[in-house]
């Protein structure tokens, strides 16, 4: 049975011809038997060694991964290229709000989410107003130094003025009874000197030889008709004489009898002294420093040995006057003492404690207190400049002084937004849109007003204050390990606290333990304190005299010798010619540091001149301002500025 195979394919005549020609060609590409064996052997080797090759490549990749990753980032990642370029150009990025955050490439602060600001390595940007230095310590040094912080808070501070003196009856409540006419003292109320007398009670009886009518006429002429009736009681006697009864002018005590019954008295002779002892007077002396506080006295407490322990009698300042004594002028204070319960007696030696609220004394009395209620729609956040706290806005924008992006700032419970005129602070408003007439229509600008609770002031512990003589400092913790020296304005100390008038805000953390150690570090390393995260950008801060690091006066000879050895070792890494040039130049023209103090000096060529700098970070600054620093090298003053 024959089977025929049919196909629908069309056969190209040209292809048929070529195929036939190849089949007939004896010198074609057909491999020889030896070549076929070699190809077969190679295929067998490939199959056997494939797994081994894969393992070898894997081990190579793992072993050289860091190198491969570096090349990969260099070729594919633009940020690494930018970083390398930034490092080469001496550029870095920092956060003005959290100065410890520094990066080599553009990014955002992980703490406050603010976009980092570009600056050149070694630049000294101006610190925020009021900050005179900035220091940073490692966690280890903070722990070793025992540095502790506490928040700035409101405290009901008071000033206690302590003084002492003797009690005396009040002059206006003391009266000496005198004989109105000549006569004989017949009788008295009592012979004791501590007898109470009621108002209008008969104290003594005086007999006179004048008739009653004549005596009444004489008393009316001397004391007036009504006065004589209130003070005397006249009665007649058989014959020519009369009796005069002396009446108590007010309720009080008979302090002293000056005459006895049977004594013959001339007119105006003292008979007794009566005093109202419900109010006594304490005369005491205070110092000149305490004198201004007396006008704001809140309470006066009187204590003495006659009172039970812990009890006191209230008093009130009546008069403050200057008094001349043989030793000079003194400030005498008269205090009215409440003695309604008759616990105190004239002549007692007592102690007085005058209490003055710090919130009632200037400048704290003029500061806002008692925050008003928060109104509906009132702003509870503002935008501020990280470097200029007085630049405040309600809309997003940039600081007009340094072009930094304004950052959002949440207001505290005691803070409100108010508007004022910086040129005329007395012009204020509670809402926007107002203008200052003194400035001919200038719009009022917003500001943050902090209200203190009633009777309280912002306060910091005594241990937080570093007294510099002409001013006082407190170290504020900006972030862990970073401390700013802030100039503060304080009131007189109250116990263990100082009231703060200016320089600090509620909630800031100040150094309470170890502040003198932080200040000592700032004094010993003035260059570090002025440049570690930027410093006051004054001309003096960049001069060679201000930036040269000189050894502390207390540094030992061994430390100085070790430092010189380190500098010599760094200079020895240079060639003989370069070392000679570095020794002749001595200091870095940018930082003023000794060449070799930062390691091997860097050699640069500037305007056909070889210049050495202390580190690679100074190159960008030198190339940007060549004339500024090359001039220093040419002067002999710079060559002599090394320590």
LUMDOTOR-409138 format. One record per residue (C-alpha): residue in three letters; y, x, z. Coordinates in steps of 0.25 Angstrom, whole numbers, padded with zeros to 4 digits, always signed. Each point is the difference from the previous one (the first is absolute). Example, Ala and Ser with C-alpha at 12.3 -4.5 7.8 and 13.67 -1.06 7.14 Angstrom:
BEGIN
Ala-0018+0049+0031 Ser+0014+0006-0002 
! end
This chain:
BEGIN
Unk+0000+0000+0000 Unk+0013+0006-0004 Unk+0012-0002+0008 Unk+0014+0003-0006 Unk+0012+0004+0008 Unk+0013-0006-0004 Unk+0014+0004+0004 Unk+0013-0005-0002 Unk+0007+0013+0001 Unk+0007+0006-0011 Unk-0004+0015-0004 Unk+0012+0009-0004 Unk-0005+0008-0012 Unk+0009+0012+0004 Unk-0007+0000+0014 Unk-0014-0001-0006 Unk+0004+0012-0009 Unk+0005+0009+0012 Unk-0012-0004+0008 Unk-0010+0004-0011 Unk+0008+0013-0002 Unk-0002+0004+0015 Unk-0014-0003+0000 Unk-0002+0009-0011 Unk+0008+0012+0005 Unk-0009+0010+0007 Unk+0012+0007+0007 Unk+0005-0012+0008 Unk+0003-0001+0015 Unk-0014-0003+0005 Unk-0002+0010+0012 Unk-0011+0010+0000 Unk-0012+0000+0009 Unk+0007+0010+0009 Unk+0013-0007+0001 Unk-0007-0013+0004 Unk-0007+0007+0011 Unk+0014+0006+0006 Unk+0006-0014-0001 Unk-0011-0006+0007 Unk+0001+0011+0011 Unk+0015-0003+0002 Unk-0003-0014+0002 Unk-0010+0002+0010 Unk+0009+0010+0008 Unk+0011-0011-0001 Unk-0009-0011+0006 Unk-0005+0010+0011 Unk+0014+0006+0005 Unk+0008-0013-0001 Unk-0002-0004+0014 Unk+0003+0014+0005 Unk+0013+0001-0008 Unk+0005-0013+0006 Unk-0003+0005+0014 Unk+0007+0013-0003 Unk+0013-0007-0005 Unk+0000-0009+0012 Unk-0001+0012+0010 Unk+0011+0007-0008 Unk+0010-0012+0000 Unk-0003-0002+0015 Unk+0003+0015+0003 Unk+0012+0001-0008 Unk+0006-0014+0003 Unk+0013+0005+0006 Unk+0003+0009-0012 Unk-0004-0011-0010 Unk+0008-0010+0008 Unk+0012+0009+0000 Unk+0000+0002-0015 Unk-0002-0015-0002 Unk+0012-0004+0008 Unk+0008+0011-0007 Unk-0004-0005-0014 Unk+0000-0015+0003 Unk+0009-0004+0012 Unk+0015+0001-0002 Unk+0003-0001+0015 Unk-0007+0013+0002 Unk+0009+0006-0011 Unk+0012-0006+0006 Unk-0004+0006+0014 Unk-0002+0014-0006 Unk+0013-0001-0007 Unk+0007-0005+0013 Unk-0006+0011+0008 Unk+0004+0010-0010 Unk+0014-0006+0000 Unk+0001-0001+0015 Unk+0001-0015+0000 Unk-0006-0009+0011 Unk+0002-0014+0004 Unk+0003-0005+0014 Unk+0002-0013+0008 Unk+0014-0001+0006 Unk-0005-0010+0011 Unk-0013+0007+0003 Unk+0004+0015-0002 Unk-0014+0005+0003 Unk-0005-0006-0013 Unk+0001+0010-0011 Unk-0007+0000-0014 Unk+0000+0009-0012 Unk+0000-0012-0010 Unk+0008-0013+0000 Unk-0007-0011+0008 Unk+0003-0010+0012 Unk+0001+0003+0015 Unk-0013-0005+0006 Unk+0007-0004+0013 Unk+0012-0008-0005 Unk-0003-0001-0015 Unk+0013+0005-0004 Unk+0000+0008-0013 Unk+0001+0015+0003 Unk+0013+0007-0004 Unk+0000+0013-0008 Unk+0006+0013+0005 Unk-0002+0015-0002 Unk-0009+0007+0010 Unk+0009+0007+0010 Unk+0012-0010-0002 Unk+0008-0004+0012 Unk+0003-0015-0002 Unk+0010-0006+0010 Unk-0007-0006+0012 Unk+0003-0014+0005 Unk+0013-0002+0007 Unk+0000+0005+0015 Unk-0013+0009-0003 Unk+0003+0014+0003 Unk-0014+0006-0002 Unk-0014-0004-0003 Unk-0013+0007+0005 Unk-0014-0002-0003 Unk-0012+0004+0009 Unk-0015-0001-0003 Unk-0008-0010+0009 Unk-0006+0012+0007 Unk+0014+0005+0004 Unk+0004-0014+0004 Unk-0012-0001+0009 Unk+0002+0014+0006 Unk+0015-0002+0003 Unk-0003-0013+0006 Unk+0010-0008-0008 Unk+0001-0015+0003 Unk+0009-0010-0005 Unk+0004-0014+0004 Unk+0008-0011-0007 Unk+0015-0002+0002 Unk+0002-0013+0008 Unk+0010-0009+0007 Unk+0001+0002+0015 Unk+0008-0007+0011 Unk+0007+0013+0004 Unk+0009+0000+0012 Unk+0009+0011+0006 Unk-0001+0001+0016 Unk+0012+0006+0007 Unk-0003+0004+0014 Unk+0011+0002+0011 Unk+0001-0002+0015 Unk+0011-0003+0010 Unk+0004-0008+0013 Unk+0002-0015+0001 Unk+0014-0005+0004 Unk+0006-0014+0002 Unk+0008-0005-0012 Unk+0015+0001+0002 Unk+0003-0014-0004 Unk-0011-0005+0009 Unk+0005+0007+0012 Unk+0012-0004+0009 Unk+0005+0007+0013 Unk+0005-0011+0010 Unk+0014+0004+0006 Unk+0008-0006+0012 Unk+0010-0009-0007 Unk+0010+0001+0012 Unk+0001+0008+0013 Unk-0010-0005+0011 Unk-0012+0002+0008 Unk-0014-0001-0005 Unk-0007-0010+0008 Unk-0014-0002-0006 Unk-0008+0004-0012 Unk-0012-0006-0007 Unk-0010+0010+0005 Unk+0001+0015+0003 Unk-0011+0003-0009 Unk+0003+0006-0014 Unk-0010-0007-0008 Unk+0003-0014+0002 Unk+0001-0010-0011 Unk+0012-0008-0001 Unk+0001-0013-0008 Unk+0013-0003-0008 Unk+0011-0006+0009 Unk-0008+0003+0013 Unk+0009+0005+0012 Unk-0001+0015+0001 Unk+0010+0003+0011 Unk+0010-0006+0009 Unk+0014+0006+0002 Unk+0010-0004+0011 Unk+0015+0001-0003 Unk+0011-0003+0010 Unk+0008-0007-0011 Unk+0001-0015-0001 Unk-0010-0007-0010 Unk+0012-0005-0008 Unk+0006+0014-0002 Unk-0014+0006-0002 Unk-0003-0010-0011 Unk+0013+0003-0007 Unk-0002+0015+0001 Unk-0014-0001-0006 Unk+0005-0009-0012 Unk+0011+0010-0003 Unk-0010+0011+0000 Unk-0012-0006-0007 Unk+0005-0013-0006 Unk-0003-0014+0005 Unk-0013-0002-0007 Unk-0004+0015+0003 Unk+0002-0001+0014 Unk-0008-0013+0002 Unk-0012+0007-0007 Unk+0000+0012+0008 Unk+0005-0004+0014 Unk-0001-0012+0009 Unk+0012-0002+0009 Unk-0001-0007+0014 Unk+0010-0001+0011 Unk-0001+0003+0015 Unk+0006-0006+0012 Unk+0013+0008+0002 Unk+0006+0008-0010 Unk-0012+0008-0007 Unk-0009-0004-0011 Unk-0014+0004-0006 Unk-0003+0005-0014 Unk-0015-0001-0005 Unk-0003+0010-0011 Unk-0009-0007-0010 Unk-0011+0007-0010 Unk+0006+0000-0014 Unk-0014-0001-0006 Unk-0015+0001+0004 Unk-0004+0014+0003 Unk-0003+0010+0011 Unk+0009+0006+0011 Unk-0002+0014-0004 Unk+0009+0006+0012 Unk+0009-0004+0012 Unk+0012+0008+0001 Unk+0005-0007+0013 Unk-0006-0006+0013 Unk+0003-0012+0008 Unk+0012+0003+0009 Unk+0006+0010-0009 Unk+0015-0002-0002 Unk+0003+0001-0015 Unk+0012+0002-0008 Unk+0003-0007-0013 Unk-0010+0004-0011 Unk-0009+0007+0009 Unk-0015+0000-0006 Unk-0009-0010+0008 Unk-0013+0001-0009 Unk-0005+0002-0014 Unk-0008-0011-0007 Unk-0007+0002-0013 Unk-0009-0008-0010 Unk-0012+0008-0001 Unk-0007-0008-0011 Unk+0006+0009-0010 Unk+0001+0015+0002 Unk+0006+0012-0007 Unk-0008+0013-0004 Unk+0009+0011-0005 Unk-0007+0011-0007 Unk+0002+0011-0011 Unk-0006+0002-0014 Unk+0000+0011-0010 Unk+0009+0001-0012 Unk-0012-0002-0009 Unk-0004-0013+0007 Unk+0014-0006+0000 Unk+0000-0006-0014 Unk-0013-0008+0004 Unk+0006-0007+0011 Unk+0007-0010-0008 Unk-0013-0005-0005 Unk-0007-0001+0013 Unk-0011-0011+0000 Unk-0004+0000+0014 Unk+0002+0008+0013 Unk-0011+0001+0011 Unk+0003+0005+0014 Unk-0010+0006+0009 Unk-0001+0006+0014 Unk-0009+0003+0011 Unk+0003-0013+0007 Unk-0006-0008-0011 Unk-0015-0002-0002 Unk-0006+0010-0010 Unk+0001-0005-0014 Unk+0011-0010+0003 Unk+0015+0001-0004 Unk+0013-0007+0001 Unk+0008-0004-0013 Unk+0014+0006-0003 Unk+0011+0000-0010 Unk+0010+0010-0005 Unk+0014-0004+0004 Unk+0009+0012-0003 Unk-0001+0014-0006 Unk+0012+0009+0002 Unk+0003+0015+0000 Unk+0003+0006+0014 Unk+0006+0013+0003 Unk-0007+0008+0011 Unk+0002+0015+0005 Unk-0011+0004-0010 Unk+0006-0007-0012 Unk+0000-0014-0006 Unk-0013-0008+0001 Unk-0004-0014-0005 Unk-0001-0010+0011 Unk-0008-0013-0002 Unk+0001-0011+0010 Unk-0012-0010+0000 Unk+0000-0014+0006 Unk-0013-0002+0008 Unk-0006-0013+0002 Unk-0003-0002+0015 Unk-0002-0015+0002 Unk-0012+0002+0008 Unk+0007+0011+0009 Unk-0010+0010-0002 Unk+0010+0011-0001 Unk+0011+0005+0010 Unk+0013+0007-0003 Unk-0002+0015+0002 Unk-0015+0001-0006 Unk-0003+0011-0009 Unk-0006-0007-0013 Unk-0005+0004-0014 Unk+0004-0007-0012 Unk-0007+0000-0014 Unk+0009-0005-0011 Unk-0008-0005-0012 Unk+0006+0000-0014 Unk-0007-0005-0012 Unk-0001+0010-0011 Unk+0002-0012-0010 Unk+0014-0003+0006 Unk+0005+0014-0002 Unk+0007+0005-0013 Unk-0005+0003-0010 Unk-0012-0009+0002 Unk+0009-0012+0004 Unk+0006+0000-0014 Unk-0014+0000-0007 Unk-0006-0013-0005 Unk-0009-0007+0010 Unk-0008-0013+0001 Unk-0005-0002-0015 Unk+0004-0013-0006 Unk-0011-0010-0005 Unk-0005+0003-0014 Unk+0005-0010-0010 Unk-0008-0006-0011 Unk+0001+0009-0012 Unk+0005+0012+0007 Unk-0004+0013-0005 Unk-0011+0007+0008 Unk-0001+0012-0009 Unk+0010+0009-0007 Unk-0001+0012-0009 Unk+0004+0014+0005 Unk+0002+0014-0005 Unk-0010+0009+0006 Unk+0010+0011+0002 Unk+0013-0008+0003 Unk-0003-0011+0010 Unk+0014-0006-0002 Unk-0003-0003-0015 Unk-0006-0015+0002 Unk-0002-0010-0011 Unk-0006-0014-0002 Unk-0004+0002-0014 Unk-0009+0011-0006 Unk+0007+0013-0005 Unk+0003+0014+0002 Unk+0008+0008+0010 Unk+0014+0003-0006 Unk+0000+0013+0007 Unk-0013+0007-0004 Unk-0006-0010-0010 Unk-0012-0002+0009 Unk-0007-0013-0001 Unk+0003-0010+0011 Unk-0011-0003+0009 Unk-0003-0014+0007 Unk+0002+0000+0015 Unk-0005-0011+0009 Unk+0010-0004+0011 Unk-0005-0001+0014 Unk+0002-0012+0009 Unk+0013+0005+0006 Unk+0006+0004-0014 Unk+0009-0009-0009 Unk+0007+0003-0013 Unk+0015-0001+0001 Unk+0012+0004-0009 Unk+0011+0009+0003 Unk+0011+0009-0006 Unk-0003+0015+0002 Unk+0014+0004-0001 Unk+0004-0011+0010 Unk-0012-0002+0010 Unk+0008-0012+0007 Unk-0002-0008-0013 Unk-0013-0007+0001 Unk-0007-0012-0005 Unk-0014-0007+0002 Unk-0002-0004-0014 Unk+0002+0007-0014 Unk+0012-0002-0009 Unk+0011+0003+0009 Unk+0011+0010-0003 Unk+0008+0010+0008 Unk+0015-0004-0001 Unk+0004+0014+0005 Unk-0007+0006-0012 Unk+0006-0010-0009 Unk-0012-0008-0004 Unk-0011+0010+0002 Unk-0014-0007+0003 Unk-0006+0002+0013 Unk-0013+0008+0000 Unk-0013-0004+0007 Unk-0005+0008+0013 Unk-0010-0001+0010 Unk+0004-0005+0014 Unk-0009+0003+0012 Unk+0002-0010+0012 Unk-0005+0005+0013 Unk-0006-0010+0011 Unk+0010-0005+0010 Unk+0002+0011+0011 Unk-0008+0010-0007 Unk+0003+0013-0008 Unk-0008+0009-0010 Unk-0006+0011+0009 Unk-0008+0013-0001 Unk-0007+0008+0011 Unk+0007+0011+0006 Unk-0010+0010-0005 Unk+0003-0004-0015 Unk+0014+0006+0001 Unk+0003+0014-0004 Unk+0014+0004+0005 Unk+0007+0010-0009 Unk+0013+0001+0008 Unk+0009-0006-0011 Unk-0010-0011-0004 Unk-0013-0006+0003 Unk-0013-0001-0009 Unk-0013-0008+0000 Unk-0012+0003-0008 Unk-0005-0012-0008 Unk-0014-0001-0006 Unk+0002-0003-0014 Unk-0015+0001-0003 Unk-0012+0006+0008 Unk+0004+0015+0002 Unk+0014-0002-0006 Unk+0012+0000+0009 Unk+0015-0001-0003 Unk+0010+0005+0009 Unk+0010-0012+0001 Unk+0014+0001+0006 Unk+0002-0011+0010 Unk+0012-0006+0008 Unk-0005-0003+0014 Unk+0007-0007+0013 Unk-0002+0006+0014 Unk-0014+0001+0005 Unk-0006-0012+0007 Unk-0012+0005+0008 Unk-0011+0005-0009 Unk+0007-0005-0013 Unk+0013+0002-0009 Unk+0006-0012-0006 Unk+0002+0002-0015 Unk+0013-0003-0007 Unk-0003+0006-0014 Unk-0010+0008-0008 Unk-0013-0008+0003 Unk-0006-0013-0003 Unk-0009-0010+0007 Unk-0015+0003-0002 Unk+0002+0015-0004 Unk-0009+0010+0007 Unk+0006+0011+0007 Unk-0006+0013+0006 Unk-0001-0003+0015 Unk-0010+0012+0004 Unk+0002+0013-0007 Unk+0014-0002-0006 Unk+0005+0013+0005 Unk-0012+0007-0006 Unk+0003-0006-0013 Unk+0015+0004+0001 Unk-0004+0014+0004 Unk-0008+0001-0013 Unk+0012-0005-0008 Unk+0008+0011+0007 Unk-0010+0011-0002 Unk-0002-0004-0015 Unk+0014-0005-0004 Unk-0003+0003-0015 Unk-0013-0009+0001 Unk+0008-0011+0007 Unk+0010+0000-0011 Unk-0009+0001-0012 Unk-0014-0005+0003 Unk+0002-0013-0007 Unk+0014+0001-0004 Unk+0012+0003+0008 Unk+0015-0002+0000 Unk+0004+0004-0014 Unk+0013+0008+0004 Unk+0004+0013-0007 Unk-0003+0007+0013 Unk-0014-0004+0000 Unk-0003+0007-0013 Unk+0008+0013+0004 Unk-0008+0012+0003 Unk+0005+0001+0014 Unk-0004-0014+0003 Unk-0014+0001-0006 Unk-0005+0014+0004 Unk-0011-0001+0010 Unk+0003+0009+0012 Unk-0009+0003+0011 Unk+0002-0008+0013 Unk+0007+0007+0011 Unk-0013-0001+0008 Unk-0009+0005-0010 Unk-0008+0012+0004 Unk+0000+0014-0006 Unk-0015-0002-0003 Unk+0003-0013-0008 Unk+0011+0007-0008 Unk-0009+0012-0003 Unk-0011-0009-0005 Unk+0010-0008-0009 Unk+0004+0013-0006 Unk-0014+0004-0003 Unk-0002-0013-0007 Unk+0012+0002-0009 Unk-0004+0015-0003 Unk-0014-0005-0004 Unk+0005-0011-0009 Unk+0009+0010-0007 Unk-0011+0010-0002 Unk-0007-0010-0009 Unk+0011+0003-0010 Unk+0000+0012-0010 Unk+0008+0012+0005 Unk+0012-0003-0009 Unk+0000-0014+0004 Unk-0001+0003+0015 Unk+0011+0009-0001 Unk+0009-0011-0006 Unk-0004-0010+0010 Unk+0003+0010+0011 Unk+0014+0002-0006 Unk+0002-0015-0001 Unk-0005-0003+0014 Unk+0002-0015+0000 Unk-0002-0012-0009 Unk+0013-0005-0006 Unk-0004-0014+0001 Unk-0005-0002+0014 Unk+0005+0013+0006 Unk-0014+0004+0006 Unk-0005+0014+0000 Unk-0008+0003-0012 Unk-0015+0000+0005 Unk+0002-0010+0011 Unk-0006-0011-0009 Unk-0011+0009-0006 Unk+0001+0008-0013 Unk+0014-0001-0006 Unk+0001-0006-0014 Unk+0006+0008-0011 Unk+0010-0007-0010 Unk+0008+0005-0011 Unk+0014-0006+0000 Unk+0011+0004-0010 Unk-0006+0014-0003 Unk-0001+0001+0015 Unk-0013+0001+0009 Unk+0001-0009+0012 Unk-0010-0002+0011 Unk-0001-0013+0008 Unk-0009-0003+0012 Unk-0009-0011-0007 Unk-0002-0007-0013 Unk+0008-0012+0006 Unk+0013+0007-0001 Unk-0001+0003-0015 Unk+0005-0014-0005 Unk+0012+0001+0009 Unk+0003+0014-0004 Unk-0001-0004-0015 Unk+0008-0012+0002 Unk+0012+0007+0007 Unk-0002+0014-0005 Unk+0015+0005+0002 Unk+0000-0006+0014 Unk-0012+0009+0005 Unk+0002+0012-0009 Unk+0014+0002+0006 Unk-0007+0001+0014 Unk-0009+0011-0005 Unk+0012+0008-0006 Unk+0007+0000+0013 Unk-0002+0010+0012 Unk+0001-0012+0010 Unk-0013-0006-0005 Unk-0007+0013+0001 Unk+0004+0002+0014 Unk-0004-0014+0004 Unk-0014+0003+0004 Unk-0004+0000+0015 
! end
